[in-house]
Each structure stands twice: as C-alpha cells, then as structure tokens.
C-alpha cells in the first residue's frame, strides 16, 4: 500500500493489509498481556459501522468516531529478545483512554 493523504476532519477506516479487517475499539480486558482499564484497539472484521471509523483532528490526532475518544499508545525503545520474532515483548497497547490526555494536539480551534 502506498502513501495517501487525509484531509483534517475526514472520516475513514484504518484498514489492515488483509483488507477484510480494520481497527476498532472494544472494552478493556480482552488482551491479557497488557494491564489497562482503557478501551482497547484491535483488528475486527470490517462491517462499515461507526465503531470502525476514525477522524483526523488537528492534522495529527486520530479520534474514534463512535466514542469520541482519541487513539493513544506509549512510545518505547525497541529491545529485541529474539531476532526472528522482533515483536515479542516490545509492544505497547493501542488504547482510547477514558480521560482526555493533556496535550494541545487534541485541541481544535473553535474560532473564538
């Protein structure tokens, strides 16, 4: 897949390489590896629902359309334990936190 641009405020799906799946949100607790009470982002079979749609906000934030929450993850340095499985032990969960994250990237100009 190539590079594409999305206009601010546009609504879209974040589709996996296997285009039958896209990112969606579910309640916390499904992924036992990560200890979090925040709703989790996961790959779901595409159904076109608002639960699978995202909006670009302020040019740099992704907002889940159905919940209004923003996509977030912790950035970590990569430490490989096994060169043949670089993803083992290096991930951090994608979540949509219940409380707003204090960052100006989530603020939009209201024209006031």
N, CA, C and O atoms as CSV, one atom per row, in Angstrom:
chain,resi,resn,atom,element,x,y,z
A,1,UNK,N,N,0.844,-1.173,0.000
A,1,UNK,CA,C,0.000,0.000,0.000
A,1,UNK,C,C,0.886,1.231,0.000
A,1,UNK,O,O,1.947,1.262,0.624
A,2,UNK,N,N,0.426,2.236,-0.711
A,2,UNK,CA,C,1.210,3.450,-0.833
A,2,UNK,C,C,0.809,4.515,0.162
A,2,UNK,O,O,-0.066,4.316,1.005
A,3,UNK,N,N,1.463,5.636,0.044
A,3,UNK,CA,C,1.213,6.789,0.898
A,3,UNK,C,C,-0.067,7.485,0.426
A,3,UNK,O,O,-0.316,7.569,-0.777
A,4,UNK,N,N,-0.860,7.974,1.340
A,4,UNK,CA,C,-2.049,8.733,0.979
A,4,UNK,C,C,-2.245,9.852,1.978
A,4,UNK,O,O,-1.725,9.798,3.093
A,5,UNK,N,N,-2.995,10.866,1.581
A,5,UNK,CA,C,-3.262,11.989,2.471
A,5,UNK,C,C,-4.733,12.007,2.837
A,5,UNK,O,O,-5.595,11.649,2.033
A,6,UNK,N,N,-5.008,12.431,4.067
A,6,UNK,CA,C,-6.364,12.531,4.576
A,6,UNK,C,C,-6.575,13.971,5.019
A,6,UNK,O,O,-5.761,14.526,5.757
A,7,UNK,N,N,-7.646,14.561,4.575
A,7,UNK,CA,C,-7.955,15.937,4.958
A,7,UNK,C,C,-8.423,15.976,6.419
A,7,UNK,O,O,-9.079,15.050,6.894
A,8,UNK,N,N,-8.075,17.061,7.121
A,8,UNK,CA,C,-8.488,17.231,8.506
A,8,UNK,C,C,-10.007,17.165,8.601
A,8,UNK,O,O,-10.705,17.806,7.815
A,9,UNK,N,N,-10.525,16.397,9.556
A,9,UNK,CA,C,-11.955,16.237,9.746
A,9,UNK,C,C,-12.554,15.079,8.956
A,9,UNK,O,O,-13.722,14.740,9.145
A,10,UNK,N,N,-11.761,14.469,8.070
A,10,UNK,CA,C,-12.255,13.341,7.277
A,10,UNK,C,C,-12.508,12.124,8.152
A,10,UNK,O,O,-11.811,11.910,9.144
A,11,UNK,N,N,-13.511,11.322,7.782
A,11,UNK,CA,C,-13.834,10.080,8.473
A,11,UNK,C,C,-13.422,8.930,7.567
A,11,UNK,O,O,-13.703,8.948,6.368
A,12,UNK,N,N,-12.747,7.916,8.145
A,12,UNK,CA,C,-12.200,6.816,7.359
A,12,UNK,C,C,-12.003,5.593,8.227
A,12,UNK,O,O,-12.086,5.680,9.452
A,13,UNK,N,N,-11.744,4.453,7.607
A,13,UNK,CA,C,-11.355,3.230,8.314
A,13,UNK,C,C,-9.847,3.100,8.224
A,13,UNK,O,O,-9.237,3.540,7.250
A,14,UNK,N,N,-9.246,2.497,9.236
A,14,UNK,CA,C,-7.821,2.168,9.198
A,14,UNK,C,C,-7.771,0.679,8.885
A,14,UNK,O,O,-7.957,-0.164,9.763
A,15,UNK,N,N,-7.518,0.373,7.622
A,15,UNK,CA,C,-7.642,-0.977,7.093
A,15,UNK,C,C,-6.300,-1.703,7.176
A,15,UNK,O,O,-5.247,-1.122,6.915
A,16,UNK,N,N,-6.360,-2.995,7.546
A,16,UNK,CA,C,-5.170,-3.841,7.615
A,16,UNK,C,C,-4.723,-4.231,6.207
A,16,UNK,O,O,-5.446,-4.012,5.234
A,17,UNK,N,N,-3.538,-4.803,6.109
A,17,UNK,CA,C,-3.045,-5.292,4.818
A,17,UNK,C,C,-4.039,-6.288,4.219
A,17,UNK,O,O,-4.313,-6.247,3.020
A,18,UNK,N,N,-4.574,-7.176,5.048
A,18,UNK,CA,C,-5.675,-8.042,4.632
A,18,UNK,C,C,-6.920,-7.176,4.772
A,18,UNK,O,O,-7.413,-6.978,5.883
A,19,UNK,N,N,-7.428,-6.665,3.675
A,19,UNK,CA,C,-8.462,-5.630,3.696
A,19,UNK,C,C,-9.812,-6.085,4.247
A,19,UNK,O,O,-10.774,-5.317,4.225
A,20,UNK,N,N,-9.898,-7.301,4.731
A,20,UNK,CA,C,-11.132,-7.757,5.383
A,20,UNK,C,C,-11.203,-7.272,6.828
A,20,UNK,O,O,-12.233,-7.431,7.484
A,21,UNK,N,N,-10.101,-6.672,7.337
A,21,UNK,CA,C,-10.015,-6.255,8.738
A,21,UNK,C,C,-9.641,-4.781,8.846
A,21,UNK,O,O,-8.984,-4.224,7.967
A,22,UNK,N,N,-10.070,-4.165,9.940
A,22,UNK,CA,C,-9.708,-2.778,10.215
A,22,UNK,C,C,-9.667,-2.568,11.734
A,22,UNK,O,O,-10.084,-3.433,12.504
A,23,UNK,N,N,-9.152,-1.395,12.149
A,23,UNK,CA,C,-9.065,-1.094,13.580
A,23,UNK,C,C,-10.431,-0.716,14.130
A,23,UNK,O,O,-11.174,0.051,13.518
A,24,UNK,N,N,-10.748,-1.266,15.293
A,24,UNK,CA,C,-11.983,-0.966,16.016
A,24,UNK,C,C,-11.641,-0.879,17.500
A,24,UNK,O,O,-10.497,-1.111,17.890
A,25,UNK,N,N,-12.620,-0.548,18.321
A,25,UNK,CA,C,-12.409,-0.388,19.769
A,25,UNK,C,C,-13.332,-1.343,20.518
A,25,UNK,O,O,-14.484,-1.538,20.132
A,26,UNK,N,N,-12.809,-1.938,21.598
A,26,UNK,CA,C,-13.615,-2.790,22.483
A,26,UNK,C,C,-13.227,-2.478,23.921
A,26,UNK,O,O,-12.197,-1.856,24.177
A,27,UNK,N,N,-14.052,-2.911,24.841
A,27,UNK,CA,C,-13.774,-2.665,26.261
A,27,UNK,C,C,-12.476,-3.343,26.685
A,27,UNK,O,O,-12.055,-4.323,26.072
A,28,UNK,N,N,-11.853,-2.827,27.719
A,28,UNK,CA,C,-10.589,-3.356,28.232
A,28,UNK,C,C,-10.761,-4.784,28.740
A,28,UNK,O,O,-11.866,-5.209,29.077
A,29,UNK,N,N,-9.654,-5.511,28.788
A,29,UNK,CA,C,-9.656,-6.830,29.399
A,29,UNK,C,C,-9.516,-7.985,28.421
A,29,UNK,O,O,-9.235,-9.107,28.840
A,30,UNK,N,N,-9.703,-7.744,27.146
A,30,UNK,CA,C,-9.573,-8.818,26.165
A,30,UNK,C,C,-8.118,-9.247,26.018
A,30,UNK,O,O,-7.817,-10.439,25.962
A,31,UNK,N,N,-7.219,-8.269,25.956
A,31,UNK,CA,C,-5.799,-8.549,25.794
A,31,UNK,C,C,-5.185,-8.719,27.170
A,31,UNK,O,O,-4.978,-7.738,27.885
A,32,UNK,N,N,-4.897,-9.935,27.540
A,32,UNK,CA,C,-4.406,-10.221,28.891
A,32,UNK,C,C,-2.960,-9.782,29.108
A,32,UNK,O,O,-2.517,-9.647,30.248
A,33,UNK,N,N,-2.221,-9.558,28.014
A,33,UNK,CA,C,-0.811,-9.183,28.126
A,33,UNK,C,C,-0.665,-7.789,28.736
A,33,UNK,O,O,0.257,-7.546,29.514
A,34,UNK,N,N,-1.562,-6.884,28.390
A,34,UNK,CA,C,-1.466,-5.507,28.836
A,34,UNK,C,C,-2.465,-5.257,29.958
A,34,UNK,O,O,-3.637,-5.617,29.855
A,35,UNK,N,N,-1.991,-4.643,31.015
A,35,UNK,CA,C,-2.844,-4.318,32.160
A,35,UNK,C,C,-3.327,-2.878,31.992
A,35,UNK,O,O,-2.588,-1.937,32.281
A,36,UNK,N,N,-4.538,-2.711,31.537
A,36,UNK,CA,C,-5.082,-1.383,31.321
A,36,UNK,C,C,-6.591,-1.429,31.496
A,36,UNK,O,O,-7.227,-2.438,31.195
A,37,UNK,N,N,-7.158,-0.339,31.980
A,37,UNK,CA,C,-8.611,-0.246,32.085
A,37,UNK,C,C,-9.197,0.554,30.927
A,37,UNK,O,O,-10.412,0.731,30.837
A,38,UNK,N,N,-8.320,1.039,30.038
A,38,UNK,CA,C,-8.775,1.810,28.885
A,38,UNK,C,C,-9.304,0.883,27.797
A,38,UNK,O,O,-8.809,-0.234,27.644
A,39,UNK,N,N,-10.303,1.332,27.038
A,39,UNK,CA,C,-10.778,0.532,25.908
A,39,UNK,C,C,-9.619,0.217,24.954
A,39,UNK,O,O,-8.742,1.052,24.733
A,40,UNK,N,N,-9.627,-0.986,24.398
A,40,UNK,CA,C,-8.535,-1.476,23.551
A,40,UNK,C,C,-8.865,-1.311,22.073
A,40,UNK,O,O,-10.027,-1.366,21.669
A,41,UNK,N,N,-7.834,-1.110,21.286
A,41,UNK,CA,C,-7.957,-1.079,19.833
A,41,UNK,C,C,-7.529,-2.451,19.339
A,41,UNK,O,O,-6.540,-3.007,19.816
A,42,UNK,N,N,-8.277,-3.001,18.377
A,42,UNK,CA,C,-7.984,-4.339,17.873
A,42,UNK,C,C,-8.395,-4.436,16.407
A,42,UNK,O,O,-9.078,-3.553,15.888
A,43,UNK,N,N,-7.974,-5.519,15.737
A,43,UNK,CA,C,-8.390,-5.765,14.355
A,43,UNK,C,C,-9.733,-6.484,14.367
A,43,UNK,O,O,-9.882,-7.529,15.001
A,44,UNK,N,N,-10.700,-5.921,13.668
A,44,UNK,CA,C,-12.039,-6.501,13.596
A,44,UNK,C,C,-12.406,-6.746,12.140
A,44,UNK,O,O,-11.912,-6.058,11.247
A,45,UNK,N,N,-13.263,-7.715,11.904
A,45,UNK,CA,C,-13.794,-7.936,10.560
A,45,UNK,C,C,-14.582,-6.686,10.166
A,45,UNK,O,O,-15.407,-6.206,10.942
A,46,UNK,N,N,-14.335,-6.161,8.975
A,46,UNK,CA,C,-14.974,-4.926,8.532
A,46,UNK,C,C,-16.485,-5.106,8.366
A,46,UNK,O,O,-16.957,-6.056,7.743
A,47,UNK,N,N,-17.233,-4.146,8.954
A,47,UNK,CA,C,-18.691,-4.171,8.792
A,47,UNK,C,C,-19.260,-2.792,8.456
A,47,UNK,O,O,-20.472,-2.642,8.298
A,48,UNK,N,N,-18.385,-1.783,8.345
A,48,UNK,CA,C,-18.820,-0.445,7.965
A,48,UNK,C,C,-19.464,0.364,9.073
A,48,UNK,O,O,-19.973,1.455,8.816
A,49,UNK,N,N,-19.457,-0.138,10.296
A,49,UNK,CA,C,-20.106,0.562,11.412
A,49,UNK,C,C,-19.265,1.753,11.886
A,49,UNK,O,O,-18.075,1.845,11.585
A,50,UNK,N,N,-19.904,2.664,12.633
A,50,UNK,CA,C,-19.184,3.824,13.175
A,50,UNK,C,C,-18.157,3.400,14.218
A,50,UNK,O,O,-17.251,4.171,14.537
A,51,UNK,N,N,-18.283,2.189,14.753
A,51,UNK,CA,C,-17.306,1.661,15.696
A,51,UNK,C,C,-15.977,1.324,15.049
A,51,UNK,O,O,-15.006,1.013,15.738
A,52,UNK,N,N,-15.932,1.384,13.720
A,52,UNK,CA,C,-14.707,1.101,12.976
A,52,UNK,C,C,-14.224,2.333,12.208
A,52,UNK,O,O,-13.349,2.230,11.348
A,53,UNK,N,N,-14.786,3.477,12.515
A,53,UNK,CA,C,-14.420,4.697,11.800
A,53,UNK,C,C,-13.610,5.631,12.691
A,53,UNK,O,O,-13.805,5.697,13.904
A,54,UNK,N,N,-12.695,6.349,12.043
A,54,UNK,CA,C,-11.783,7.274,12.715
A,54,UNK,C,C,-11.842,8.612,12.009
A,54,UNK,O,O,-12.199,8.692,10.834
A,55,UNK,N,N,-11.484,9.677,12.744
A,55,UNK,CA,C,-11.480,11.033,12.192
A,55,UNK,C,C,-10.120,11.666,12.479
A,55,UNK,O,O,-9.591,11.541,13.584
A,56,UNK,N,N,-9.557,12.346,11.479
A,56,UNK,CA,C,-8.318,13.096,11.684
A,56,UNK,C,C,-8.666,14.440,12.299
A,56,UNK,O,O,-9.491,15.178,11.761
A,57,UNK,N,N,-8.031,14.766,13.441
A,57,UNK,CA,C,-8.288,16.006,14.167
A,57,UNK,C,C,-6.987,16.776,14.307
A,57,UNK,O,O,-5.970,16.221,14.722
A,58,UNK,N,N,-7.021,18.041,13.963
A,58,UNK,CA,C,-5.872,18.950,14.093
A,58,UNK,C,C,-4.652,18.444,13.326
A,58,UNK,O,O,-3.522,18.807,13.653
A,59,UNK,N,N,-4.868,17.619,12.321
A,59,UNK,CA,C,-3.780,17.153,11.466
A,59,UNK,C,C,-2.869,16.103,12.071
A,59,UNK,O,O,-1.997,15.582,11.376
A,60,UNK,N,N,-3.048,15.767,13.376
A,60,UNK,CA,C,-2.112,14.822,13.986
A,60,UNK,C,C,-2.720,13.916,15.056
A,60,UNK,O,O,-1.982,13.230,15.763
A,61,UNK,N,N,-4.034,13.896,15.188
A,61,UNK,CA,C,-4.675,13.043,16.188
A,61,UNK,C,C,-5.792,12.248,15.518
A,61,UNK,O,O,-6.494,12.754,14.642
A,62,UNK,N,N,-5.944,10.988,15.949
A,62,UNK,CA,C,-6.996,10.136,15.408
A,62,UNK,C,C,-8.068,9.936,16.469
A,62,UNK,O,O,-7.793,9.446,17.565
A,63,UNK,N,N,-9.308,10.325,16.125
A,63,UNK,CA,C,-10.435,10.243,17.046
A,63,UNK,C,C,-11.370,9.122,16.596
A,63,UNK,O,O,-11.760,9.056,15.430
A,64,UNK,N,N,-11.724,8.243,17.535
A,64,UNK,CA,C,-12.683,7.181,17.254
A,64,UNK,C,C,-14.052,7.835,17.115
A,64,UNK,O,O,-14.509,8.518,18.031
A,65,UNK,N,N,-14.713,7.631,15.969
A,65,UNK,CA,C,-15.965,8.327,15.670
A,65,UNK,C,C,-17.067,7.989,16.672
A,65,UNK,O,O,-17.733,8.893,17.176
A,66,UNK,N,N,-17.270,6.718,16.966
A,66,UNK,CA,C,-18.375,6.308,17.825
A,66,UNK,C,C,-18.222,6.797,19.267
A,66,UNK,O,O,-19.191,7.269,19.861
A,67,UNK,N,N,-17.024,6.691,19.831
A,67,UNK,CA,C,-16.820,7.043,21.244
A,67,UNK,C,C,-16.339,8.476,21.451
A,67,UNK,O,O,-16.507,9.030,22.537
A,68,UNK,N,N,-15.747,9.079,20.432
A,68,UNK,CA,C,-15.182,10.417,20.576
A,68,UNK,C,C,-13.820,10.421,21.249
A,68,UNK,O,O,-13.236,11.486,21.450
A,69,UNK,N,N,-13.301,9.243,21.603
A,69,UNK,CA,C,-12.010,9.145,22.280
A,69,UNK,C,C,-10.871,9.125,21.255
A,69,UNK,O,O,-11.072,8.784,20.090
A,70,UNK,N,N,-9.685,9.494,21.710
A,70,UNK,CA,C,-8.527,9.599,20.838
A,70,UNK,C,C,-7.600,8.397,20.979
A,70,UNK,O,O,-7.427,7.854,22.070
A,71,UNK,N,N,-7.011,7.995,19.864
A,71,UNK,CA,C,-6.056,6.890,19.834
A,71,UNK,C,C,-4.780,7.309,20.550
A,71,UNK,O,O,-4.280,8.418,20.356
A,72,UNK,N,N,-4.255,6.404,21.387
A,72,UNK,CA,C,-3.041,6.694,22.145
A,72,UNK,C,C,-2.243,5.416,22.368
A,72,UNK,O,O,-2.802,4.322,22.448
A,73,UNK,N,N,-0.943,5.574,22.465
A,73,UNK,CA,C,-0.065,4.480,22.880
A,73,UNK,C,C,1.173,5.085,23.514
A,73,UNK,O,O,1.460,6.267,23.325
A,74,UNK,N,N,1.898,4.286,24.255
A,74,UNK,CA,C,3.165,4.721,24.829
A,74,UNK,C,C,4.269,4.380,23.834
A,74,UNK,O,O,4.288,3.288,23.266
A,75,UNK,N,N,5.173,5.307,23.631
A,75,UNK,CA,C,6.299,5.077,22.726
A,75,UNK,C,C,7.436,4.487,23.539
A,75,UNK,O,O,7.786,5.005,24.599
A,76,UNK,N,N,8.012,3.402,23.042
A,76,UNK,CA,C,9.090,2.712,23.743
A,76,UNK,C,C,10.261,2.463,22.806
A,76,UNK,O,O,10.092,2.391,21.589
A,77,UNK,N,N,11.437,2.333,23.379
A,77,UNK,CA,C,12.587,1.876,22.609
A,77,UNK,C,C,12.411,0.398,22.313
A,77,UNK,O,O,11.832,-0.335,23.115
A,78,UNK,N,N,12.899,-0.035,21.187
A,78,UNK,CA,C,12.790,-1.429,20.789
A,78,UNK,C,C,13.982,-2.211,21.341
A,78,UNK,O,O,15.133,-1.885,21.051
A,79,UNK,N,N,13.701,-3.233,22.132
A,79,UNK,CA,C,14.715,-4.145,22.638
A,79,UNK,C,C,14.333,-5.539,22.178
A,79,UNK,O,O,13.377,-6.126,22.684
A,80,UNK,N,N,15.080,-6.069,21.218
A,80,UNK,CA,C,14.744,-7.392,20.688
A,80,UNK,C,C,15.325,-8.488,21.549
A,80,UNK,O,O,16.513,-8.486,21.873
A,81,UNK,N,N,14.466,-9.429,21.914
A,81,UNK,CA,C,14.900,-10.607,22.651
A,81,UNK,C,C,15.219,-11.741,21.697
A,81,UNK,O,O,16.025,-12.617,22.011
A,82,UNK,N,N,14.581,-11.724,20.523
A,82,UNK,CA,C,14.754,-12.775,19.527
A,82,UNK,C,C,14.693,-12.129,18.148
A,82,UNK,O,O,13.652,-11.590,17.772
A,83,UNK,N,N,15.780,-12.169,17.390
A,83,UNK,CA,C,15.844,-11.527,16.078
A,83,UNK,C,C,14.849,-12.118,15.088
A,83,UNK,O,O,14.492,-11.462,14.109
A,84,UNK,N,N,14.401,-13.337,15.324
A,84,UNK,CA,C,13.429,-13.971,14.434
A,84,UNK,C,C,11.985,-13.616,14.801
A,84,UNK,O,O,11.064,-13.882,14.028
A,85,UNK,N,N,11.787,-13.011,15.987
A,85,UNK,CA,C,10.448,-12.591,16.436
A,85,UNK,C,C,10.573,-11.214,17.108
A,85,UNK,O,O,10.408,-11.092,18.322
A,86,UNK,N,N,10.869,-10.172,16.301
A,86,UNK,CA,C,11.150,-8.855,16.886
A,86,UNK,C,C,9.975,-8.228,17.626
A,86,UNK,O,O,10.176,-7.302,18.413
A,87,UNK,N,N,8.751,-8.707,17.394
A,87,UNK,CA,C,7.569,-8.139,18.043
A,87,UNK,C,C,7.351,-8.676,19.455
A,87,UNK,O,O,6.590,-8.080,20.217
A,88,UNK,N,N,7.994,-9.779,19.825
A,88,UNK,CA,C,7.800,-10.361,21.158
A,88,UNK,C,C,8.341,-9.430,22.242
A,88,UNK,O,O,9.521,-9.079,22.236
A,89,UNK,N,N,7.487,-9.041,23.154
A,89,UNK,CA,C,7.906,-8.251,24.314
A,89,UNK,C,C,8.198,-6.800,24.029
A,89,UNK,O,O,8.703,-6.101,24.908
A,90,UNK,N,N,7.903,-6.311,22.833
A,90,UNK,CA,C,8.258,-4.935,22.516
A,90,UNK,C,C,7.053,-4.033,22.334
A,90,UNK,O,O,7.213,-2.821,22.188
A,91,UNK,N,N,5.863,-4.585,22.337
A,91,UNK,CA,C,4.682,-3.787,22.026
A,91,UNK,C,C,4.158,-2.976,23.178
A,91,UNK,O,O,4.471,-3.231,24.341
A,92,UNK,N,N,3.366,-2.007,22.838
A,92,UNK,CA,C,2.573,-1.298,23.825
A,92,UNK,C,C,1.157,-1.227,23.254
A,92,UNK,O,O,0.981,-1.118,22.040
A,93,UNK,N,N,0.164,-1.289,24.115
A,93,UNK,CA,C,-1.207,-1.372,23.609
A,93,UNK,C,C,-1.665,-0.075,22.949
A,93,UNK,O,O,-1.278,1.018,23.363
A,94,UNK,N,N,-2.484,-0.212,21.930
A,94,UNK,CA,C,-3.209,0.931,21.385
A,94,UNK,C,C,-4.494,1.013,22.178
A,94,UNK,O,O,-5.223,0.028,22.289
A,95,UNK,N,N,-4.777,2.182,22.729
A,95,UNK,CA,C,-5.965,2.353,23.556
A,95,UNK,C,C,-6.664,3.664,23.188
A,95,UNK,O,O,-6.094,4.515,22.505
A,96,UNK,N,N,-7.877,3.807,23.642
A,96,UNK,CA,C,-8.597,5.077,23.577
A,96,UNK,C,C,-8.941,5.427,25.017
A,96,UNK,O,O,-9.976,4.990,25.521
A,97,UNK,N,N,-8.096,6.205,25.692
A,97,UNK,CA,C,-8.279,6.491,27.118
A,97,UNK,C,C,-9.627,7.119,27.421
A,97,UNK,O,O,-10.168,7.888,26.626
A,98,UNK,N,N,-10.161,6.775,28.593
A,98,UNK,CA,C,-11.451,7.324,29.019
A,98,UNK,C,C,-11.334,8.800,29.390
A,98,UNK,O,O,-12.293,9.555,29.234
A,99,UNK,N,N,-10.183,9.210,29.871
A,99,UNK,CA,C,-9.964,10.605,30.244
A,99,UNK,C,C,-9.117,11.278,29.175
A,99,UNK,O,O,-8.239,10.636,28.599
A,100,UNK,N,N,-9.356,12.547,28.898
A,100,UNK,CA,C,-8.549,13.227,27.884
A,100,UNK,C,C,-7.088,13.326,28.306
A,100,UNK,O,O,-6.777,13.552,29.475
A,101,UNK,N,N,-6.215,13.154,27.350
A,101,UNK,CA,C,-4.780,13.269,27.587
A,101,UNK,C,C,-4.420,14.746,27.499
A,101,UNK,O,O,-4.783,15.399,26.520
A,102,UNK,N,N,-3.712,15.302,28.500
A,102,UNK,CA,C,-3.396,16.736,28.480
A,102,UNK,C,C,-2.333,17.055,27.439
A,102,UNK,O,O,-1.138,17.056,27.737
A,103,UNK,N,N,-2.772,17.322,26.231
A,103,UNK,CA,C,-1.850,17.615,25.133
A,103,UNK,C,C,-2.554,18.573,24.185
A,103,UNK,O,O,-3.716,18.357,23.840
A,104,UNK,N,N,-1.880,19.613,23.763
A,104,UNK,CA,C,-2.507,20.587,22.888
A,104,UNK,C,C,-2.834,20.022,21.524
A,104,UNK,O,O,-3.610,20.628,20.785
A,105,UNK,N,N,-2.264,18.868,21.161
A,105,UNK,CA,C,-2.573,18.265,19.867
A,105,UNK,C,C,-4.044,17.883,19.792
A,105,UNK,O,O,-4.581,17.747,18.692
A,106,UNK,N,N,-4.705,17.709,20.918
A,106,UNK,CA,C,-6.102,17.299,20.923
A,106,UNK,C,C,-7.047,18.499,20.907
A,106,UNK,O,O,-8.265,18.328,20.848
A,107,UNK,N,N,-6.504,19.686,20.960
A,107,UNK,CA,C,-7.346,20.875,20.970
A,107,UNK,C,C,-7.581,21.340,19.537
A,107,UNK,O,O,-6.679,21.286,18.700
A,108,UNK,N,N,-8.766,21.783,19.272
A,108,UNK,CA,C,-9.073,22.330,17.946
A,108,UNK,C,C,-9.477,23.781,18.086
A,108,UNK,O,O,-9.994,24.192,19.125
A,109,UNK,N,N,-9.245,24.553,17.050
A,109,UNK,CA,C,-9.568,25.967,17.032
A,109,UNK,C,C,-11.082,26.124,16.902
A,109,UNK,O,O,-11.671,25.668,15.922
A,110,UNK,N,N,-11.706,26.759,17.872
A,110,UNK,CA,C,-13.151,26.966,17.833
A,110,UNK,C,C,-13.520,28.300,17.207
A,110,UNK,O,O,-14.698,28.632,17.072
A,111,UNK,N,N,-12.506,29.056,16.829
A,111,UNK,CA,C,-12.754,30.348,16.191
A,111,UNK,C,C,-13.011,31.467,17.159
A,111,UNK,O,O,-13.352,32.568,16.728
A,112,UNK,N,N,-12.864,31.242,18.452
A,112,UNK,CA,C,-13.096,32.290,19.470
A,112,UNK,C,C,-11.837,33.056,19.748
A,112,UNK,O,O,-11.840,33.971,20.572
